[in-house]
């Protein structure tokens, strides 16, 4: 299994520390162990292991160690100053990788003791760009099972579903407590179940609050926790007036496409959303450019699924269709009115088409090509 960031992470390790973050069970430890194979004297230290913890606190590793992986070290009080000290006094041959899930991504924003000392990389679920082939079967497997390695590589769809059930229950039962002292697990589970059935539609916080029987602000807090835990990510409508856009109802998509409940169209839209989101994150991580994934919608009802923004400029607007190869009305409207480049992605398209500045393309071929 190849992860697309592997080469660039190795290059970055020779310049600074590297922080590797992303959802739980997405393959961070596996990737770290693959990176270890390229060093002569690597050392893996997990803060949750009592024996490893002793080594971490006393710094009793050998001087010839040339690569240290600190896993879950953000759980240690004062971890930022600890890493700062290690980095600033390290021998020239020592390279440092720091891995962790949601809390690492959240905690790194507080304070600046590590400013200028690390590169950040996000590891997301497997995408078609990381597969050996872009066959219809491979794409459909990603849509059905999602790209978390254990589910994707499972022996059967049933085994993948069993993994997913335990995964989501574990996140709700244990990881939520890392963020908030929430005891009404049933309510946050109900919010999650509503979101699983709402992919592709705008989210009404008020409607969810009424359905679950909790306060509006409680729903907003729960959804923010689900975002922080890398369960869902948010798209807002694109506007040059960002503050105005933030007030509009968002769409929420899942990091695990297999978690989506609904018809194949909803799963397919989530799969495309995740693929585009991952591509943009890699541009931000590897090139330092500002990026954003949005949707487009007018008051008159013209709508397009995705708007890719790089360096504050719209690169493409994209509509995802499972079977429909007829030119989408909303895509045609925005491309003509604003002179934008548009792409209509269709699953297993037999013949690609071109309409002025709009292309109708096979989704597997296009998504396979997404690379920094």
Secondary structure as GFF3:
##gff-version 3
##sequence-region A 1 372
A	DSSP	alpha_helix	6	13	.	.	.	ID=ss1
A	DSSP	beta_strand	17	21	.	.	.	ID=ss2
A	DSSP	alpha_helix	28	36	.	.	.	ID=ss3
A	DSSP	beta_strand	42	46	.	.	.	ID=ss4
A	DSSP	alpha_helix	50	58	.	.	.	ID=ss5
A	DSSP	beta_strand	67	71	.	.	.	ID=ss6
A	DSSP	three_ten_helix	73	75	.	.	.	ID=ss7
A	DSSP	alpha_helix	79	88	.	.	.	ID=ss8
A	DSSP	beta_strand	95	100	.	.	.	ID=ss9
A	DSSP	alpha_helix	102	107	.	.	.	ID=ss10
A	DSSP	beta_strand	118	122	.	.	.	ID=ss11
A	DSSP	three_ten_helix	128	130	.	.	.	ID=ss12
A	DSSP	alpha_helix	136	145	.	.	.	ID=ss13
A	DSSP	alpha_helix	149	152	.	.	.	ID=ss14
A	DSSP	alpha_helix	157	170	.	.	.	ID=ss15
A	DSSP	pi_helix	171	175	.	.	.	ID=ss16
A	DSSP	alpha_helix	176	179	.	.	.	ID=ss17
A	DSSP	alpha_helix	185	196	.	.	.	ID=ss18
A	DSSP	alpha_helix	205	212	.	.	.	ID=ss19
A	DSSP	alpha_helix	216	228	.	.	.	ID=ss20
A	DSSP	beta_strand	232	235	.	.	.	ID=ss21
A	DSSP	alpha_helix	242	246	.	.	.	ID=ss22
A	DSSP	beta_strand	251	254	.	.	.	ID=ss23
A	DSSP	three_ten_helix	257	259	.	.	.	ID=ss24
A	DSSP	alpha_helix	264	287	.	.	.	ID=ss25
A	DSSP	beta_strand	291	297	.	.	.	ID=ss26
A	DSSP	beta_strand	303	310	.	.	.	ID=ss27
A	DSSP	beta_strand	313	321	.	.	.	ID=ss28
A	DSSP	alpha_helix	329	338	.	.	.	ID=ss29
A	DSSP	beta_strand	342	346	.	.	.	ID=ss30
A	DSSP	beta_strand	353	355	.	.	.	ID=ss31
A	DSSP	beta_strand	358	362	.	.	.	ID=ss32
A	DSSP	alpha_helix	363	368	.	.	.	ID=ss33
###
